[in-house]
Structures are given as structure tokens and as C-alpha cells.
């Protein structure tokens, strides 16, 4: 994810850093692979195959869907998890 944010577009940069190492005031995107998002609570971009236990503390959750069969099946499970609990869902195709 760090590499992708550095190369998002040729002429743009997404300010980001590692949670616990970067100043949140200067880096609106914080990356972590752990189970503790610190004090963050705005938007969670989940790249894991399961729903994080702390997802409900965030105002919004974005789930990425992969074309690979196993990843797509896990995405469908997460979708059902959110739907069955009454969370409002919206899909957005960004593949273009």
C-alpha cells in the first residue's frame, strides 16, 4: 500500500505515513497492519480477508474486492456480514 500511494498518479502524491510513526495532522492517510488503529476513526480501508474487530468505531469502511476467486468469496462474506447487521452498503467500481 505504501508503494501504491507513492505512485498513485504521475503528478500526484497522497500524504501518508505509518501509524504511530507519522504525524496525523500532516498525514491524512495512516497505514497499519496491526489490530490497533490507535485513535483513528474516520475511514478504514480494509485489505484483510476478514472483518476487523474494530471496524464499527470508524465512520466509514471501504472494502476492496479482488478478481481472484478466493478473495472474491471472502469479499462476499464480508458484504453479507455488514448487510446482515443493517449497515448501509454502497458499491463503487473503480477498475476503470
C-alpha positions in Angstrom: 0.0 0.0 0.0 2.9 2.4 0.8 4.3 1.9 -2.7 0.9 2.4 -4.3 0.3 5.6 -2.5 3.7 6.9 -3.7 2.9 6.1 -7.3 -0.9 6.8 -7.3 -0.6 9.1 -10.3 2.5 10.5 -12.1 1.8 14.1 -10.9 0.2 13.5 -7.5 1.1 12.3 -4.1 -1.2 11.0 -1.3 0.4 12.2 2.0 0.7 9.1 4.2 2.7 7.5 7.0 2.8 4.6 9.4 0.5 4.7 12.4 2.5 5.6 15.5 5.4 7.0 13.5 3.8 9.8 11.4 2.0 13.0 12.5 -1.7 12.5 11.7 -2.1 16.3 11.2 0.4 16.1 8.3 -0.5 12.7 7.0 -4.2 12.2 6.4 -3.6 8.5 5.5 -2.1 6.3 8.1 -1.1 2.7 7.4 -1.1 -0.2 9.8 -1.1 -3.9 9.6 -1.9 -4.4 13.2 -5.1 -4.9 15.2 -4.9 -1.5 17.0 -5.9 1.6 14.8 -4.9 3.9 17.6 -7.2 6.9 17.9 -8.2 6.8 14.2 -11.9 6.6 13.5 -12.7 8.3 10.2 -12.3 5.9 7.2 -10.9 2.3 7.4 -9.8 0.8 4.1 -9.8 -2.9 4.9 -7.3 -5.0 2.9 -7.7 -8.1 5.1 -9.7 -11.2 4.2 -11.9 -10.8 7.3 -13.8 -8.0 9.0 -11.6 -6.3 11.6 -12.9 -6.5 15.1 -12.7 -2.7 15.5 -14.5 -1.8 12.2 -17.5 -0.3 14.0 -15.5 2.6 15.5 -15.0 4.0 12.0 -17.4 6.4 10.3 -16.9 4.6 7.0 -15.3 1.3 5.9 -14.1 0.6 2.4 -13.7 -3.0 1.3 -11.6 -3.8 -1.7 -12.7 -6.7 -4.0 -10.2 -8.7 -5.9 -11.0 -10.8 -9.1 -9.2 -13.8 -7.7 -11.8 -16.5 -6.8 -10.9 -17.0 -3.1 -10.6 -13.2 -2.5 -13.9 -12.5 -4.2 -15.6 -15.2 -2.0 -14.1 -13.6 1.2 -15.4 -10.2 -0.1 -18.9 -11.6 -0.4 -18.7 -13.0 3.1 -17.8 -9.5 4.4 -20.6 -7.9 2.4 -23.1 -10.3 4.0 -21.7 -9.6 7.4 -22.3 -5.9 7.0 -25.7 -6.3 5.3 -27.0 -8.8 7.9 -26.2 -6.2 10.6 -28.0 -3.5 8.8 -25.1 -1.3 7.7 -25.9 0.8 4.7 -23.9 -0.5 1.7 -22.8 1.1 -1.5 -20.7 -0.4 -4.3 -18.3 1.6 -6.4 -16.4 0.2 -9.4 -13.0 1.9 -9.6 -11.5 -0.5 -12.0 -11.6 1.9 -14.9 
